[in-house]
Amino acid sequence: MQRTAIVTGSTSGIGLGIAEAFAAQNMNVMLNGFGDSGDIEATRARLDTVGTGVIAFHGADMTKPDEIEDLVRSSEKLFGQVDVLVNNAGIQHVAPVEEFPVAKWDAIIAINMSSAFHTTRVALPGMKQRRWGRVINIASAHGLVASPYKSAYVTAKHGVVGFTKTIALETAEFGVTVNAICPGYVLTPLVENQIPGTAKARGISEEEVKRDVLLAAQPTKEFVTVEQIGELCKYLTSDGASQITGTTLSMDGGWTAK
Ligand code: NAD
């Protein structure tokens, strides 16, 4: 049977890696995210050739509940149903809490946390009715532990972990699993963009941020890759993973073992 997935924030980085993994599994995929419209169409067209599934795009802004609802409803209309929901869209801002811009706090809470509620509440009834579904929330190692200067992000990611556990309990008898993946550092635009802010906040160079802050957190001293996260998502959508629910799966090079 041909499964259909929505991957929020899949025009870049981890979401794009997950969409590629799903496309290679012959799934239909609804892409979402921001970017240059020509680049997005080129990505969509490229993924469309990867497998037998259809790849589409919806530009819902994850701060806008009505647009998020339309993303799910449009996907159901186009593909007939939504089997897999990956809540991945996210942004970051690095600053001490006293200087944290209020608008950035609100945007991070909306995009990184509340959007998962808005997609899930609309996608779940169909999954429960068909007695099969997978919700995968891309949290973070920062859903389990904290780092200074990332108050909004750490708050949102801990919230996503709590949401994951709650919805897993609500869906446990309906063939639906709900899990959170907690990656360590992945070298995507989200991480590259926070390097200057971290350097400023800590008074060190950007090279030192990479070596002494980012990779210092990861005992393997290696970045996680988007392909590795795609593989884990593929596994979570398999029948072999049907008893994994309500939990966090770390992929962080040993970060949270410390
Ligand atoms: P990225 O910047 O490469 O991609 C973010 C995606 O979200 C893009 O497609 C972007 O267009 C989209 N997006 C941003 N704001 C949006 C909005 N308002 N509405 C719709 N889409 C929006 O970042 P990434 O590193 O791939 O991050 C993806 C997820 O993984 C995030 O939730 C992030 O917190 C999480 N994560 C990243 C890392 C890392 O090291 N990169 C580690 C742990 C968790």
Residues whose N, C-alpha, C, O or C-beta is under 5 A from the ligand:
A	BS01	NAD	G9 S10 T11 S12 G13 I14 G15 N32 G33 F34 A60 D61 M62 T63 N88 A89 G90 I111 I138 A139 S140 A141 P183 G184 Y185 V186 T188 P189 L190 V191
